[in-house]
Structure formats: structure tokens, C-alpha cells
Amino acid sequence: MPADTGRRRISAVPRIVGRRLLLLAPITLVVTVGVFWLASLSPLDPLDAYMSGQSAALTDEQRGELRRTLGLDRSWWSAWWDWLRATLGGDLGRSMSYRQSVSTVIGDRLPWTLVLSVSGLVLALIISVCLGLWAALAPGSLADRAIGVLATVLAAVPPFVLGMGVIAVFALGLGLFPTGGLTDPGEGVAAGSLLRHLALPTVVFALSQVPWLILGLRETVIRTLSEDAVLFARLRGIPRRTIVVGHVLPVAAPPFIALTATRLPELIAGSVIVEAVFAWPGIGAAMVQAAQRLDLDLLCFLTVASTAAVLLCTLLADVLYVLLDPRVDTDV
Amino acid sequence: MRSLAAVGTAMALALTACGDNPDDRPAAGSTTTVVVLDNNPLGTYNPVNNHGRNGESRIYQGLFRVQPGQPDTQPDITPLLAAGPAVPSDGNRTWTVRTRTGVTFSDGSPFGPDDVVTTYRALINPAVASTELVRWQNLHTVDATGPDEVTFRLKDPSPEFDRLLLTGIAPSERLDAEKATTPDAVPAKDSSLNTDPVGTGPYELTDLRADQAIFEARDDYWGSVPAIGKIVIRHVEDENSRAQQLPNGEGDGTLLDTRLSKAFDNNKDFTVSSRTSADWHAITLPAAHPFVGDQTVRTALNLAIDRQALVDGALDGHGTPNSTFLAPFYGNAYDKSKEIPFDRAHAEKLLDDAGWTRGSDGVRAKDGRRAEFDLIYFTNVGETRKLLALATTSELDKIGVIAHPVAKNSADVSDEDYRTTPLVLGGGSQPYSIDAQLYTVLHSTFAEPGVGAKWDNASDYVNKELDAALDAARVEPDAATRDALYRKAQASYAATPGMLQLAYVKHVYVSRDMGWKEPGVALEPHSHGVEFGPWYTIADWTAS
């Protein structure tokens, strides 16, 4: 591609980013309004959830006082306004179900979810690039068919079954790894022990993500291989390795990377089951509990964080697309 | 590849940020550490909310404690932070307790009556929003009436009020004593005690993570220092994961359902213990239901169930058949001869006579209505309810009554569901007085809509004779007369039962044999964690 086009494309990036970030704030705001409004429509009574179902045993006067104490006597929009002001002031509020500040609940758990999903994603990318390329470069071969079957089987096996199986073989059977937790019992967090405990959940997490990565990469590589440019390159006698590395991969990579980036937020949500099986103290259980107990402060933070994560990852995908693929119009 | 590099860097940063204190590790294989796997989340250690409500906390102590070693009877309540038994006066409306001297909290501050007063005032102050508020509805005031004396004044007489004084006591300064009775009090959910508890008990919390809490024995404990120096509680929500962690050496004990505990029956490293609890499991027969709400049908269903077979089959023997809620551990208040017998022929005759006759498909019907109902069981509180629901379904099938089991999360079951649909219910979380155990379950006050918790008298069952006996027993000062009243209540219930009470289930714990002996087994309340079981007495374990 001509040099000035490349520069023009790069200079377009801040414009795209700026425009999207301008949109980010109003969208997030609308989502928070939605959370408070939907929660007010829920048939679940947050007071009853807090009192573990006993709220009806209180007198009306006590119920009124409890609602006042817990901030449940406000209309949903004034609750939203109070929440917004506090959040903008840096106070994320208190989690009613964990009985801790939201920042503590998140701070104790989010890093572990990030560690697990990042390590899982890295492993998933390594596996799927290797297998996806292998399958794509010899379509219809035994290897291709075997990889296709493997991907289908992995897509069909629920992560908790896979987790239990991996535990049965590698932890209980061979005794190579612990079955769960962050560290050995009673131990402080240390790198060596953390890596041992991280191994199995990472593998299960990665295996649960590889099917769509493998199949996606295989598809794009095969499509690129059949393009005219590649055909001509082959006719000119350019070595296959050079074609693949120099011509096919640069074209096939952008959609693959973009696909991965758009799915990043889903990866974090997808860790819920793996976390449960391996007793990994991540954000998954907190998400479920926040929703079930109508723990609004926690629920709202998690929703805002997920919204922002989705928007930012989509943005990341688009920017990568623009930078890597000259065919994409920058005026998006 | 740039994104990959960024990801790698982020991960490396996360690892280094978290791995900064490798020196805190305990000595490997220390014989005084016990690791317990808990299904409940960690970090809610506030006695003003429900932590240690029955005196099971390792951090806090109550005025009285349930005596271990008496699992098959109403256990004695022995003084702990009290210096002697509670003394009633004014027709059991006033109770005076002398407090123990020479006791210190883990922060070094001395224990005194002010701490008791502040804790109980916080419990009953709606501004504190304690989840225990309902339990203390009868408590009017609490005051320090001497240098080592506390006086409780009640709204209504309660002859067994002392049996409720098990709640852990927190230091008054941590409850903000001046504000504890005012609308400005700190809500229990926001109290620093939740994650930074301070009690008079033998252990203190020394480390808390989302997945692990470490309790260490206090050097300055006022009683005898425990032999077990350290308790590690690991939060493992998934039951299968807990069952897998034990044999792999990652835990020394946990609570399991009967099905998973079977794997440990022949494991010589572990002991499976099945403990008597006051945890009743029954099926509600709501008055609003056109079939099961009918009193004749209720009686017939009670006769049709072989409870012994149910316990042997569904619970693998980990339970005691029961039909009237009163049980052998209530001593003379229980009359074995009043248990509803298993008499399928009689059940069938009752249904025939009431017009519920078998059709060509063997299912009973009356006026075009089939004898069938949905039966809800909760999926989120262990396997027991499902097993009981399925077993009852097949028992009822034998008399031509069809139950359709429906799985639901307890959080999704509405008041309306409770009012109209039979469900498998468990209860008995305050079993140390019969009144606390039975009154809300059976009294017709709670049949009124909007009165009591949604599961209180969930059948909306009305039996005035039973009401009268429960009301009289509630205030009766003489123990023998009280027992006679409860026997009367039991007889009245058995004649016209309002629920399908099935059994008192036993709680099954699996624990590693580490050469420790517990002083005795305690009668357990309805509970879902590892606060009871062998670990209720962990501070008093001795080398065997």
C-alpha cells in the first residue's frame, strides 16, 4: 500500500477513537438508568432478599424503617441519581449481600478473573492458531478432519464436564495439580503456587474457547488461499511458506484478531462456570449473587463495567481492523 | 501480535502484584492446622447480622451456649459469657443475667455488661437493619442494671427466653454504643465487624480473601487455649468440587450430601458422621389448593407415606422418620404413640369415601378433577429436597395420587407460589426451644396473608385447638405443664395434620482422621454450612 495512504489511515484512528469515546458516556448512562428501572420492575423485593425471606414477619413500622436504612424507600430515579452522584464522586457504594464496599468486593475478585481469562485466552490463541493453520493448509486431509471433529466435540462438551474430567485425570488420578482454589490451604498468594493452581482452570477455559477460534481462522485462511492473488503468486513459483507467511496471514489475520477482540468481554463472563468448578475466587459468583439478591450497587457497577468492556473491545477491534486491513473504510 | 504482548505484560504485572508475601506461609504439615471447606461465602462476621446466631461462631461468644454431648435430647444451655443461669421475674417478662468478669476481647478491651446491652440494642434497632430483627420481636428493652448485670425486659412472657441468648456479643465501641439505639446507628450491613471481627472467642480472624479465611487461636484467650492453633476455611461453593478436594489433600473436612458422602464410606482416612439435627423436611399442603388443601386429603396423604422407606431410600438412612414436628429430642413434650402411622389401606379408604375414586388409568379423580399437584423443590440448597420430592412422588403414586416435581431456585419462588403450590420445605433454624421451633410453622396467625415470613405456616393451616395449646405453652412457666400442652398440640395435629412432615434429616459431614477427639456431638439447627458438625467444638478438641 502507498505510504501516504498508510499515514492517512493511522491519522484517522484518533478520530474514530474520539467519536466512540464520546458515545461511550451516554450509552453507559442509559444502561445505568436501565438497570435501576428494570430492578424496580423485578418481582423480587430487595428488602425480602436482604432479610432472607423473613421481611413479612416485620411490623409495617419496622419495614418502613428498614427500607429507609437500606435506601429502598426512594423512587428508582432518585436512587439512580444518588448512585450516580456517589459514583462520580469516587464512592462505588456498598454491596448489600456481601456486606462490604463494592470496591472491596471487586478489588478482591476482578484481578483473579483477569488473570484466569488472560492466561486462558493466550493459551486458546496459541492452540487455535496452530491447529487452525494446520487444518486450513491441508483442507480435507486427515488432520483437518480430526481437528474439525475435535473442535465440534469441544464445543459440545459443557465447560463444567470438561473441568470435572480434567480434575479427575490430572489432579485426582495423576496428582499433578491441585483440584482448585488460588493457593494451597492457609497459604499466602505466591507466584509458584498460583501458577500451579492456575494451570487446570486455564486449560479448561482455553479449551472451551478454541472451537470458534479454530474454525474461524480455518475459514479465513482457506478463503484467502483461494483468492486470485495467491493463485498468481503460486503460478509465479513463489515458495509456499513465503506465500503463507507473507501474503495469506496478513490478509487472514485482521478478521481473526477482530473476532477475538469483540469476544473479549464474553470471555470474562464465560469464566463464571470455570471459576465455580475450580473454586477460583473470581467475579463470576459475585455477578450471580448480585442479580439474585438485587444488590443494586454491585449489580450496577458490574453492568457498567461490562458495558464499558464491550464498547471498548469493539472499539479495539475496529481500530485494529483499520490499522491492519487497508480494505476497510476509515469512515466508520 | 501487539495485543498478545500487551496481554502477556498485563498478566505478568498481575502476578507480581499479587505475589508479594511468600513468607507468610505456614509451616508445611503443621499438625495444628485444620482446613475446612465451606459452601457459604466468607466475610460476613457480624453477630448483629446472622453470624453465629446459635452460638456457633469461633470468634464471638454468647451469654449461653448449647451444650455438646446431648444430641438426642433438648440440650442444656450452659453459661459462657454469663456468670450463671438467667433469672426470670415478673412472670417471665424480665430476665436478669450476671455477666462474667475477667474476659477480654481479641482487641484487648475488657468485656462487660455494656457490650451485651449494645449488641442486643443494635439487634432490635430497625435503623441498624439487622437480619435478626424478626427473631427478637419479643425483646422490649435491655439495660445494664449493675456493674456485672444485664436485664432484659420482654413484651410478652417467655419461660424459655434464656434458651435464645446464644447470639455472639460484639464490643460496644465497635457498635458505636452512643448511636446504637438511635436512627443514626451504623447499619449492620455497613459495619466494620463484617470483615474485621472482634469477639471474646478462642479464635481471631487473621487473614481474609474471597476464597479463604484464616482463624488463629488467641494467645490471650480468657479460657483454655485450643489445641488446634489454626483453622483455614476455604470457600468452595460447588459440592462436587468439595468432594474432590478432600481426597486430594486440599481440605480436612466438609459438608456433603448423602450421595457424595458415600464415596468416603470405605476410605480409611476419613470419617463420615451423620448428626442429629432439628432440621425438619416437610411438604406443604396449601389450603388454597383444590386437592391437597382439603383436610381429608391431607390426612390421607399423611397415612399413605411410608416414612421409614423414604428415609432409608431417599436419605440413605441419614434421617429420622417424623410426622408431627415434635420429636424425641424434645423429651416429654413428645409422645411417640401420636406419630401418624403408615396405613395405606386406610388412606385409600379415606380418599374413596371422600369421592376421590380411581379412574380407569388408576389415578383418582372427583367431579372431573384429577388428584394431582405440582410439587416444587429448591435446587440451590443441596440434593436432599429433590430426593425427598421424588421419593414422595413414587409413594403417592401407589394410592393413585400424582405429584409433578418442579425444580426451582428458592429465590424465584413467590409468595403466591407458597400460597397455592405444595413445596418441599425445610426448617428448624432455632430449635432450642419448642416455641421457637414450632409456633411460626403451625400457628394459624401465620395463615393470614402478609403475616410472618412467606414460609411461616406455608399450608395456611388452621387448627384452633392446636393454636390454644401453642399459645398456652408459650407463656406457661411450669416445664411439666408445658410438656403436657405440647403433647396435646401434637395429638391435635396428628388427628388433623396440616402438612406432610416427612423426617428430621441428619447432616452429613466428612472429616479427615487427624487424631483429634471432639468432646461431644451437639444437636444441630437447620443450617447449610460448616459452623456445626465436628467443628462446633473445635476449640475443645483433645488429642485422642
Interface residues (C-beta under 8 A of the other chain):
Chain A: P43 L44 A49 Y50 M51 S52 G53 Q54 S55 A56 A57 L58 E61 Q62 E65 L66 R68 T69 L70 R94 M96 Y98 R99 Q100 T104 D108 R109 P111 W112 L114 V115 V118 S119 L121 V122 L125 M164 I167 A168 A171 L172 G175 P178 T179 G180 G181 L182 T183 D184 P185 G186 E187 G188 V189 A190 A191 L194 L195 I257 T260 A261 A276 V277 F278 A279 W280 P281 A285 Q289 Q292 R293 L316 L320
Chain B: S3 L4 V7 G8 A10 M11 A14 L15 T16 A17 C18 G19 N21 P22 D23 D24 R25 P26 T33 V35 P41 G43 T44 N46 N49 N50 P126 A127 V128 A129 T131 L133 V134 Q137 P183 P187 A188 K189 D190 S191 N194 T195 D207 R209 A210 D211 Q212 I214 K230 V232 R234 H235 V236 E237 D238 N240 S241 Q244 Q245 P247 N248 E250 G251 N409 S410 A411 S414 D415 T440 G450 V451 G452 A453 K454 W455 D456
